[in-house]
């Protein structure tokens, strides 16, 4: 099976195309294993679609399916264009809805689905939390210093609310720094696209950041997010690491 390994702001994915739609949770666990598989945060399956240029299935490294992944959507758009599945401007179907994307060289920009507010802000563990769905659910705490990121608190919040957990800090009203504990990976990752989008949308809605900003995750790569009504545009570089045949054993 021919697979491509991609990296997008530190998130890595294994992507392949097929005509058959089926449950691939077990394959995702095998292929994402960093010791005996290819190794990745997630697996993306590209499928034919009657409604769009293509459809995807997205799986986390633990085999769980997810409706959306921001960095994965950028990597997938680049894969689709590179492999002649779609033109530079495309639409593809995810569990969260239709995603619009555009590829320009090694840069991919996506328009994420409409963000949804899941609750009013609340206090827990001495922090104020905001709760949004930017394709998948995210808890966000705006803090003065990202050094207070606490893995144990993040784990507890993840399981209490079945959500990804983000700590974010703001600089000069146009720079946002984010650290994320990802559901399905069950650890902090180098970046999370929908997490950065949720943190940006939170900060924008409470007047702490401009409508267009640079967002920097743990990987230190620069991403660019902007508000378009209730939708978010998410732009940054992606990297094709390699393409190879994967032996399923």
HELIX and SHEET records of a PDB file:
HELIX    1   1 UNK A   25  UNK A   32  1                                   8    
HELIX    2   2 UNK A   70  UNK A   82  1                                  13    
HELIX    3   3 UNK A  146  UNK A  148  5                                   3    
HELIX    4   4 UNK A  151  UNK A  161  1                                  11    
HELIX    5   5 UNK A  193  UNK A  205  1                                  13    
SHEET    1   A 6 UNK A  65  UNK A  66  0                                        
SHEET    2   A 6 UNK A  54  UNK A  60 -1                                        
SHEET    3   A 6 UNK A  42  UNK A  47 -1                                        
SHEET    4   A 6 UNK A  11  UNK A  17  1                                        
SHEET    5   A 6 UNK A   2  UNK A   8 -1                                        
SHEET    6   A 6 UNK A 239  UNK A 245 -1                                        
SHEET    1   B13 UNK A  65  UNK A  66  0                                        
SHEET    2   B13 UNK A  54  UNK A  60 -1                                        
SHEET    3   B13 UNK A  89  UNK A  94  1                                        
SHEET    4   B13 UNK A  97  UNK A 104 -1                                        
SHEET    5   B13 UNK A 107  UNK A 111 -1                                        
SHEET    6   B13 UNK A 231  UNK A 237 -1                                        
SHEET    7   B13 UNK A 222  UNK A 228 -1                                        
SHEET    8   B13 UNK A 212  UNK A 216 -1                                        
SHEET    9   B13 UNK A 175  UNK A 182  1                                        
SHEET   10   B13 UNK A 164  UNK A 171 -1                                        
SHEET   11   B13 UNK A 137  UNK A 142  1                                        
SHEET   12   B13 UNK A 127  UNK A 133 -1                                        
SHEET   13   B13 UNK A 116  UNK A 124 -1                                        
SHEET    1   C10 UNK A  65  UNK A  66  0                                        
SHEET    2   C10 UNK A  54  UNK A  60 -1                                        
SHEET    3   C10 UNK A  89  UNK A  94  1                                        
SHEET    4   C10 UNK A  97  UNK A 104 -1                                        
SHEET    5   C10 UNK A 107  UNK A 111 -1                                        
SHEET    6   C10 UNK A 231  UNK A 237 -1                                        
SHEET    7   C10 UNK A 222  UNK A 228 -1                                        
SHEET    8   C10 UNK A 212  UNK A 216 -1                                        
SHEET    9   C10 UNK A 175  UNK A 182  1                                        
SHEET   10   C10 UNK A 187  UNK A 189 -1                                        
END                                                                             
